[in-house]
């Protein structure tokens, strides 16, 4: 199991502790990483992205958004980066203007780039689940 699978399973585990009932689907080549029920018992899917760099806006590919939109239920988009964890409820989200961005074709398998249609989501559109702490900054303050 690679580190991304472990991170996805960990997020799903924490959400389930909060009252969700989500099963990991990362091994099935779907456009989402988990499927199940929200805390209120509504059908849901969740797509997750883990970023190693912080950006003020969070990237969501139109192709991914369109695929998630085919699901009849609550559509969640989770982004983790060095400064925090963000949960977007895509059903109620007002999308920003579409942008064309040169991006890697795939996240892990090659370095070839292609033009992709991208939405840049504002942090204020998300529920920020926590603030991540820089360990070096923490050590300095102790």
Kinemage of the C-alpha trace (Angstrom):
@kinemage 1
@onewidth
@group {chain A} dominant
@subgroup {mainchain}
@vectorlist {calphas} color= white
{ca unk a 1} P 0.000 0.000 0.000
{ca unk a 2} L 1.439 3.368 -0.955
{ca unk a 3} L 1.486 6.436 1.283
{ca unk a 4} L -1.449 8.075 -0.549
{ca unk a 5} L -3.662 5.051 0.133
{ca unk a 6} L -2.673 5.182 3.801
{ca unk a 7} L -3.500 8.900 3.993
{ca unk a 8} L -6.877 8.373 2.313
{ca unk a 9} L -7.723 5.545 4.705
{ca unk a 10} L -6.642 7.653 7.686
{ca unk a 11} L -8.891 10.565 6.657
{ca unk a 12} L -11.814 8.202 6.128
{ca unk a 13} L -11.127 6.621 9.522
{ca unk a 14} L -11.223 10.031 11.222
{ca unk a 15} L -14.414 10.998 9.400
{ca unk a 16} L -16.008 7.731 10.487
{ca unk a 17} L -15.083 8.501 14.098
{ca unk a 18} L -16.929 11.821 13.602
{ca unk a 19} L -20.075 9.925 12.553
{ca unk a 20} L -19.700 9.358 8.810
{ca unk a 21} L -19.959 5.825 7.404
{ca unk a 22} L -17.527 5.870 4.478
{ca unk a 23} L -15.714 2.986 2.797
{ca unk a 24} L -12.422 3.478 0.976
{ca unk a 25} L -12.641 2.903 -2.801
{ca unk a 26} L -9.108 3.965 -3.747
{ca unk a 27} L -8.318 0.522 -5.121
{ca unk a 28} L -11.116 0.641 -7.735
{ca unk a 29} L -9.995 3.353 -10.208
{ca unk a 30} L -13.043 5.551 -9.572
{ca unk a 31} L -13.213 9.352 -9.632
{ca unk a 32} L -13.648 9.345 -5.853
{ca unk a 33} L -11.744 7.790 -2.971
{ca unk a 34} L -14.618 6.912 -0.662
{ca unk a 35} L -18.360 6.255 -0.698
{ca unk a 36} L -20.908 5.947 2.062
{ca unk a 37} L -23.113 8.064 4.295
{ca unk a 38} L -22.792 11.499 5.872
{ca unk a 39} L -23.368 12.110 9.581
{ca unk a 40} L -27.015 12.800 8.679
{ca unk a 41} L -27.315 9.496 6.779
{ca unk a 42} L -27.225 10.963 3.258
{ca unk a 43} L -25.392 9.137 0.463
{ca unk a 44} L -21.989 10.686 -0.205
{ca unk a 45} L -18.714 10.372 -2.076
{ca unk a 46} L -15.385 11.970 -1.227
{ca unk a 47} L -12.387 12.791 -3.391
{ca unk a 48} L -9.103 13.621 -1.653
{ca unk a 49} L -5.933 15.450 -2.619
{ca unk a 50} L -2.773 15.691 -0.544
{ca unk a 51} L -0.469 18.557 -1.467
{ca unk a 52} L 3.134 18.898 -0.336
{ca unk a 53} L 3.135 22.669 -1.008
{ca unk a 54} L 0.766 25.316 0.276
{ca unk a 55} L -1.236 27.385 -2.198
{ca unk a 56} L -3.850 29.995 -1.212
{ca unk a 57} L -6.312 28.480 -3.665
{ca unk a 58} L -7.049 24.767 -3.992
{ca unk a 59} L -7.036 23.218 -7.454
{ca unk a 60} L -9.963 21.064 -8.639
{ca unk a 61} L -9.891 19.627 -12.145
{ca unk a 62} L -13.080 20.197 -14.134
{ca unk a 63} L -12.918 16.579 -15.326
{ca unk a 64} L -12.920 15.400 -11.697
{ca unk a 65} L -15.714 17.812 -10.766
{ca unk a 66} L -17.834 16.633 -13.708
{ca unk a 67} L -17.360 12.990 -12.766
{ca unk a 68} L -18.285 13.667 -9.129
{ca unk a 69} L -21.336 15.622 -10.297
{ca unk a 70} L -22.771 12.430 -11.796
{ca unk a 71} L -23.221 11.090 -8.246
{ca unk a 72} L -26.710 11.676 -6.848
{ca unk a 73} L -25.849 12.599 -3.279
{ca unk a 74} L -23.460 14.704 -1.231
{ca unk a 75} L -20.175 15.322 -3.038
{ca unk a 76} L -17.183 16.127 -0.817
{ca unk a 77} L -13.714 17.321 -1.851
{ca unk a 78} L -10.961 17.123 0.775
{ca unk a 79} L -7.598 18.867 0.370
{ca unk a 80} L -4.697 18.575 2.809
{ca unk a 81} L -1.651 20.809 2.553
{ca unk a 82} L 1.098 21.985 4.924
{ca unk a 83} L -1.157 24.681 6.444
{ca unk a 84} L -4.376 22.737 6.982
{ca unk a 85} L -7.129 20.410 5.908
{ca unk a 86} L -10.043 21.743 3.881
{ca unk a 87} L -13.407 20.103 3.187
{ca unk a 88} L -15.531 21.430 0.340
{ca unk a 89} L -19.213 20.585 -0.103
{ca unk a 90} L -19.375 20.610 -3.899
{ca unk a 91} L -23.185 20.443 -4.072
{ca unk a 92} L -23.572 23.993 -2.743
{ca unk a 93} L -20.346 25.461 -4.080
{ca unk a 94} L -20.350 28.433 -6.427
{ca unk a 95} L -17.571 27.607 -8.859
{ca unk a 96} L -15.052 30.253 -9.885
{ca unk a 97} L -14.183 30.935 -13.502
{ca unk a 98} L -12.601 28.000 -15.303
{ca unk a 99} L -8.855 28.310 -15.995
{ca unk a 100} L -6.570 26.393 -18.355
{ca unk a 101} L -3.426 25.212 -16.560
{ca unk a 102} L -0.421 23.214 -17.764
{ca unk a 103} L -0.294 20.205 -15.392
{ca unk a 104} L 1.219 16.733 -15.224
{ca unk a 105} L -0.965 14.213 -17.084
{ca unk a 106} L -1.190 12.058 -13.975
{ca unk a 107} L -0.232 12.613 -10.365
{ca unk a 108} L 2.196 9.733 -9.958
{ca unk a 109} L 3.039 7.944 -13.155
{ca unk a 110} L 4.860 10.360 -15.437
{ca unk a 111} L 6.162 13.873 -15.902
{ca unk a 112} L 4.469 14.609 -19.252
{ca unk a 113} L 2.375 17.770 -19.087
{ca unk a 114} L -0.921 18.649 -20.698
{ca unk a 115} L -3.411 21.500 -20.583
{ca unk a 116} L -6.204 20.880 -18.057
{ca unk a 117} L -9.341 22.800 -17.189
{ca unk a 118} L -9.068 23.848 -13.541
{ca unk a 119} L -11.197 25.532 -10.898
{ca unk a 120} L -9.233 27.380 -8.207
{ca unk a 121} L -11.282 27.150 -5.006
{ca unk a 122} L -10.882 29.729 -2.270
{ca unk a 123} L -10.085 28.544 1.252
{ca unk a 124} L -13.075 30.545 2.467
{ca unk a 125} L -15.355 28.214 0.489
{ca unk a 126} L -14.246 25.248 2.601
{ca unk a 127} L -14.698 24.092 6.122
{ca unk a 128} L -11.178 24.256 7.520
{ca unk a 129} L -10.869 21.200 9.717
{ca unk a 130} L -7.628 22.168 11.442
{ca unk a 131} L -4.474 24.184 11.166
{ca unk a 132} L -1.344 22.149 10.656
{ca unk a 133} L 1.594 23.095 12.825
{ca unk a 134} L 5.108 23.409 11.481
{ca unk a 135} L 7.176 21.192 13.823
{ca unk a 136} L 10.249 23.439 13.548
{ca unk a 137} L 8.163 26.509 14.511
{ca unk a 138} L 6.685 24.553 17.421
{ca unk a 139} L 10.143 23.551 18.680
{ca unk a 140} L 11.256 27.211 18.572
{ca unk a 141} L 8.297 28.277 20.718
{ca unk a 142} L 8.869 25.643 23.433
